Amino acid sequence: MIKNEIRETLPLPTRIALVRLQGIIMTAHVELELVRLDDGYVLVTKNQSVEAINLFKTMLRNENKPNYVTVLSVIRASEKWQPMVRGIHGFTIKMGFELELPVVTALVGVYSIWGMVTAWKLFNHTKDKDVILWSAMVSACVKSGEYVAAIEPFRKMQFCGVEPNYVSIVGIVPACVNIGALRVGKEIHAYSIKVSSISHVNIQNSLVDMYAKCGSLKASVTVFRGIEKKDFVSWRTLIHGCVENDRFNEALSLFYEMRYCCFEPDESAIREVIGALSKLDEIKIGQCFHSFVLKQGYLGCVSVVTALLHMYSGFGDIESARSLFDHLKPKDLITWSTMIAAYAQSECPSDALDIYQQMQSANEKPNEIIYVSLIQACSSMAAEEIGEGIHAQVIKSGNTSNAFLISSLIDMYCKLGRISQGEAIFSECPNKDLICWSSMINVYGINGHGHEALKCFLGMLKSGIKPNDVFISVLSACSHFLEYEGWNWFHAMEERFGVTPKLAHYACMVDMLSRQGNIEEALEFVNNMPIEPDKRIWGTLLAGCRKTRVSVEISETVANRLLL
């Protein structure tokens, strides 16, 4: 909102133009007041858009001629209603405002909300575009998710002799981030240095974010270190980048450095650091940071406490997690979900169900994530009756198309020995994705139904779904007397589907050969692996040696490799 002192020293049209140039033109959800000028009426932002439109209609009924700045305000106020915008667009043509660049810019921004076709038409029909219109088109593409298309106007404006300003540069960088266009991002970085726009902290922050999200953390740090006047966003962006790139120690060090530079963290920065601590598995540092959070007064913040719950459950310290959970009031759905998942994954399934009962008493409705955790808990406890009850709730809630839920239900029923029920759920799933198919293939494999697993896998391929790590389940299923098929699919992985075998795939092959008593062939296979075999592979081979009559020499060789 523009301060009163500025209002008093500038003419109203100039003030509104200034607001537009600053990139904060009047938004939709604002009330407008009618101000009388010599050349007509101008609507100034204050609260509701509906009132703005009604005032505009009143103005027209009173035969008061609006100027283009008035129309600008009404366009923004009407952005929720496409027919209204089209009507106002027609009005601008009738009044001769269609060549006014501020009006075109506003229309481009509003039309882009419903798709870019009309926005592009309007943009392309405008001959003398200024930097603000070019920048608006870049931003419209980015906001509409057309990241590749956003690069076109940014490059073309330079070809047309229009120099991008800092708003243009800040607008285009997110497009590079979302499509991983590191090369284009580097070009923009070089251009911003060339035109001296690099001194803007907003551009520097966006470049820090771009490099980090494109996996070039070293360049991100270099840009960050070059910022003379870092703001809080600078620190938070790089901390987030370190966490996203699994550089958790660096994230923690940056946090300490940020505080040394007298920047106090906000809620999001604290969550980032807690997430880093969870990955570092440093429980003592985590406890110290918990104390810091307490001192800073963030223990009443639900999102921060939820992050601490994740951290403690990751450490295996369920008691500390439960203590935090019990003291937090009010609890949101994410908090309930986190605590239920912590118990379900920590071999405390009965406690997960207890928390769910508390949640129901608090009149909270579960989401898909909570249902998945509850189903996992029932599966671990072999709690068939409770599991059926949860299944009934899932059906009642209308979440029967969620892939993770379907997968969990299939797994639960099959672990309870009710494979036919799992098959029925799988068959009734309308849109089977890779998760559903993988779950069913895995169930067949675990239960020794190799032929059914392969039949299911072929059905998945026929449906057009490209396999990835599902080959682990396929190869595992082949270990049950399907050696020929196992070799075929192992070779087809890379040759036909482009999936490079990992240790888990090699382990399946070793298990398959060992189960068939082909220990010498299995040992030769391991020795010729292109990657270093781990203890799991040597352990599988040793187990095969125990079940098969092999020479002492081979058994000793395998045992010695396992002990290395």
HUWOBEL-V874827 format. One record per pair of residues at least 12 apart in sequence whose ideal C-beta (glycine too) atoms are under 6 Angstrom apart, sorted by the first residue. I is the first residue (numbers start at 0). J is the second residue. D is the distance in whole Angstrom. If there is no record, write none. Layout:
BEGIN
i;j;d
I;J;D
I;J;D
END
This chain:
BEGIN
i;j;d
11;34;6
11;41;5
12;68;5
15;68;5
22;166;5
25;44;4
25;72;6
25;75;5
27;48;5
27;75;6
27;78;5
29;44;4
29;46;6
30;45;4
30;46;2
30;47;4
30;50;6
31;44;6
31;51;4
32;45;5
33;54;5
38;66;6
39;64;5
39;65;5
39;66;5
40;58;5
40;63;5
40;65;6
40;69;6
41;68;5
41;69;5
42;69;6
42;72;4
48;76;4
51;76;4
52;76;6
55;73;5
67;96;4
67;99;5
67;102;5
70;91;6
70;96;6
71;101;6
71;105;5
73;87;6
74;87;6
74;105;4
74;109;6
78;109;4
81;113;5
84;109;5
88;106;6
100;129;5
100;132;6
103;125;5
104;131;6
104;132;5
104;135;5
106;121;6
107;121;6
107;122;6
107;135;5
107;139;6
108;135;6
108;139;6
111;139;4
111;143;5
115;143;5
115;145;6
118;139;6
122;136;5
130;161;5
130;164;5
133;152;6
133;156;4
133;161;6
134;166;5
134;167;4
134;170;6
136;152;4
137;149;5
137;152;5
137;153;5
137;167;6
137;170;5
137;171;5
138;170;4
141;173;5
141;174;5
146;174;4
146;177;5
146;178;5
149;174;4
153;171;5
165;196;5
165;199;5
165;202;6
168;191;5
168;196;6
168;202;5
169;201;5
169;202;6
169;205;5
172;205;4
172;209;5
175;209;5
176;209;5
176;212;5
179;213;6
181;213;4
184;209;5
188;206;6
200;230;6
203;226;5
204;232;5
204;233;5
204;236;5
206;222;5
207;219;5
207;222;5
207;223;5
207;236;5
207;237;6
208;236;5
211;240;3
216;244;5
219;240;5
223;237;5
231;262;5
234;257;4
234;262;6
235;268;5
237;253;6
238;250;5
238;253;5
238;271;5
239;271;5
242;271;5
242;274;6
242;275;5
247;275;4
247;278;5
247;279;5
250;275;4
251;275;6
254;272;5
266;300;6
266;303;6
269;303;6
270;306;5
273;306;4
273;310;5
276;310;6
277;309;6
277;310;4
277;313;4
282;314;5
285;310;5
301;331;5
301;334;6
304;323;6
304;327;5
305;333;5
305;334;5
305;337;5
307;323;6
308;320;5
308;323;6
308;337;5
312;341;3
317;345;5
320;341;6
324;338;5
335;358;5
335;363;6
336;368;5
336;369;5
338;354;5
339;351;5
339;354;5
339;355;6
339;369;6
339;372;5
340;372;4
343;372;4
343;375;5
343;376;4
348;376;4
348;379;4
348;380;5
351;376;4
352;376;6
355;373;6
367;398;5
367;401;5
367;404;6
370;393;5
370;404;6
371;403;5
371;404;6
371;407;5
373;389;5
374;389;6
374;407;4
374;411;5
377;411;6
378;411;4
378;414;5
383;415;5
386;411;5
402;432;5
402;434;4
402;435;6
405;428;5
405;435;5
406;434;5
406;435;6
406;438;4
408;424;5
409;421;4
409;424;6
409;425;6
409;438;5
409;439;6
413;442;4
421;442;6
425;439;5
433;464;5
436;459;4
437;469;4
439;455;5
440;452;5
440;455;5
440;456;5
440;472;4
441;472;4
443;476;6
444;472;5
444;475;5
444;476;3
447;479;5
449;476;5
449;477;6
449;479;4
449;481;5
452;476;3
456;473;5
466;496;6
470;492;5
471;503;5
473;488;6
474;507;4
475;507;5
477;511;6
478;510;5
478;511;4
478;514;5
482;511;6
482;515;5
485;511;5
489;508;6
502;533;6
505;528;6
506;535;5
506;536;5
506;539;6
509;521;5
509;536;5
509;539;5
509;540;6
510;539;5
513;543;3
516;547;5
518;543;6
518;544;6
518;547;5
518;549;5
521;540;6
537;560;5
537;561;4
540;557;5
541;557;5
541;558;6
541;561;6
544;557;6
END
